[in-house]
């Protein structure tokens, strides 16, 4: 009888933090409300039909919310997963690409954070690897980056 190997355990799966995307949505909403008030006043002042003001409000809303929506989609495109055997990078939205890096190929894990990011509890995790594709993977804008870097380093130590 052959024995099945133990299933892979997921240590963590993370995406970049939502904080900056959320801030962009809030700014867009405030600007859209202000613009809507200006459009309403302008429509009344110039005695334009109400549908003209309605179209203007919709167009302004689409323009203002385009950037936050694109940032949100960009955030959703990236997923980083650590298992007890590999570090997996998945990116894409409609079509996805998954890159698997064996833990034995990871050479260094670094956490970086600007002053603003530190105040917000965010940072970047830089994973240096010696895989055939080479290079480094930067997980930008992670909440509690040191905790995730420590989990990754603990798995590296367990493997050695």
C-alpha positions in Angstrom: 0.0 0.0 0.0 1.2 3.4 -0.8 0.9 6.2 1.7 -0.4 9.6 0.7 1.9 12.4 1.7 0.6 14.9 4.3 -1.5 17.7 2.7 0.2 21.0 2.4 -0.6 23.4 5.3 -1.3 27.1 4.5 0.5 29.3 7.0 -1.0 32.6 5.6 -2.6 34.2 2.6 -2.4 38.0 2.3 -3.2 40.8 -0.1 -2.0 44.4 0.1 -3.8 46.4 2.8 -7.1 48.0 1.8 -6.4 51.3 3.8 -5.1 53.4 0.9 -7.8 52.2 -1.4 -10.4 53.0 1.2 -8.9 56.5 1.6 -9.2 57.0 -2.1 -12.9 56.0 -2.0 -13.6 58.5 0.9 -11.8 61.3 -1.0 -13.8 60.6 -4.2 -17.1 60.5 -2.2 -16.4 63.9 -0.5 -15.4 65.5 -3.8 -18.4 63.9 -5.6 -20.8 65.4 -2.9 -19.2 68.8 -3.3 -19.3 68.6 -7.1 -23.0 67.5 -6.9 -23.8 70.6 -4.8 -22.0 72.8 -7.3 -23.8 71.2 -10.2 -27.2 71.6 -8.5 -26.5 75.3 -7.8 -25.2 75.8 -11.4 -28.3 74.1 -12.9 -30.6 76.3 -10.8 -28.6 79.5 -11.5 -28.5 79.0 -15.2 -32.1 77.6 -15.3 -31.0 74.4 -17.0 -33.2 71.3 -17.3 -32.8 68.9 -14.3 -31.6 66.1 -16.5 -28.6 68.1 -17.6 -27.5 68.4 -13.9 -28.2 64.6 -13.4 -26.0 63.7 -16.3 -23.3 66.0 -15.1 -23.4 64.4 -11.6 -23.2 60.9 -13.1 -20.2 61.9 -15.3 -18.4 63.6 -12.4 -19.0 60.5 -10.2 -17.6 58.1 -12.9 -14.5 60.3 -13.3 -13.9 60.7 -9.5 -14.5 57.0 -8.7 -12.4 55.6 -11.6 -9.1 55.8 -9.7 -10.3 54.2 -6.5 -11.9 51.4 -8.5 -8.7 50.8 -10.4 -6.7 50.7 -7.2 -9.2 48.3 -5.7 -8.9 46.0 -8.8 -5.1 46.2 -8.6 -5.3 45.1 -4.9 -7.5 42.2 -5.7 -5.1 41.0 -8.5 -2.4 40.0 -6.0 -2.5 37.1 -3.5 0.5 35.9 -1.6 0.3 32.5 0.1 2.9 30.8 2.4 2.6 27.0 2.9 4.8 24.7 4.8 6.6 23.8 1.4 6.4 26.9 -0.8 5.8 30.6 -1.2 3.1 31.2 -3.8 2.5 34.4 -5.7 -0.8 34.6 -7.6 -1.6 37.6 -9.8 -4.2 38.4 -12.4 -8.0 39.0 -12.4 -9.6 37.4 -15.4 -6.7 35.2 -16.1 -4.3 34.3 -13.4 -0.6 33.3 -13.2 0.7 31.5 -10.2 4.4 31.4 -9.3 5.6 28.8 -6.8 8.9 29.3 -5.1 10.1 26.4 -3.0 11.1 27.6 0.5 14.6 26.2 -0.1 15.1 28.9 -2.8 14.3 31.9 -0.6 17.5 33.7 0.4 16.4 36.7 2.4 13.3 38.3 3.8 13.3 42.1 4.5 10.7 44.4 6.0 10.8 48.1 4.9 8.4 50.9 5.9 8.4 54.7 5.4 7.6 56.9 8.4 3.9 57.3 7.3 3.6 53.6 6.7 5.1 52.8 10.2 2.5 55.2 11.8 -0.3 53.4 10.0 1.1 49.9 10.9 1.9 49.1 7.2 5.1 48.1 5.4 6.6 46.1 2.6 8.0 42.6 2.7 10.8 41.9 0.2 11.5 38.3 -0.5 14.8 37.6 -2.3 14.9 34.2 -4.0 17.3 32.1 -6.1 14.7 30.5 -8.3 15.3 30.3 -12.0 13.1 33.4 -12.6 15.4 35.0 -9.9 15.0 38.4 -8.4 12.8 39.5 -5.6 9.1 39.7 -4.8 7.8 42.8 -3.1 4.6 42.6 -1.1 3.7 46.2 -0.8 1.4 47.8 1.7 1.0 44.9 4.1 -0.7 45.4 7.5 1.6 44.0 10.3 4.5 43.2 7.9 6.9 42.0 10.6 4.5 39.4 11.8 4.2 37.9 8.3 7.9 38.1 7.7 8.5 36.3 11.0 6.1 33.6 9.9 7.9 33.2 6.7 11.3 33.1 8.4 10.0 30.5 10.9 9.0 28.2 8.0 12.4 28.7 6.5 14.1 27.6 9.7 11.8 24.6 10.1 12.8 23.4 6.6 16.5 23.5 7.4 
